[in-house]
Amino acid sequence: MKNKIRKLDKLLKYNKSFVEGKKYEKYETSKDPDKKIVILSCMDTRLTDLLPKSMNLKNGDAKIIKNAGATIMHPFGSIMRSIIVAIYEFEVDEVLIVGHYGCGMCNLNTEDLLNKILQRGIPAETVTTLSNAGINILKFLHGFESVEESIQDSVSLVKNHPLVPKEIIVHGLVMCPETGKIDVVVDGYK
Ligand SMILES: [Zn+2]
């Protein structure tokens, strides 16, 4: 850890001045999303500010869930759980699945990633043990070949989920990570 910038120290120092300077005041809102929407998007850093700004979303407008690739891995995993909570507890009536072009999860080289894991000192036996326990690491790490297809799959998963009410509208969008331009893959009103 020598010569390494301790990121948390720096962050906490800034945080103190943020709170003391009352810079939070312009973000004050309630926990209920004003626009009654939930967005599932990718953790890509280019979208951090660009996505809400390009959609005219301010603090308090939307529930935003993020992960690698804006993908729903499992119908009863944490992403679906968040969407269901948003619908029933926060009166959300539209769901937007927002992927983006140039996503790191598109054609992700899982063999290469597994090699990196091994090079960082995770024993090969661990991979074997997981494999024996029925966990296919390559399948677990796998992203998708086409962002449009991935978005379509996620839209139909939400739309057909047994715990999602029929009247919930689900859209599938793909964003340009440079300009914020949105292409509609699935128009939930149709
Ligand atoms: Zn991405």
Boltz pocket constraint, residues with backbone or C-beta under 6 A from the ligand:
constraints:
  - pocket:
      binder: B
      contacts: [[A, 42], [A, 43], [A, 44], [A, 67], [A, 68], [A, 69], [A, 70], [A, 100], [A, 102], [A, 103], [A, 104], [A, 105]]
      max_distance: 6.0
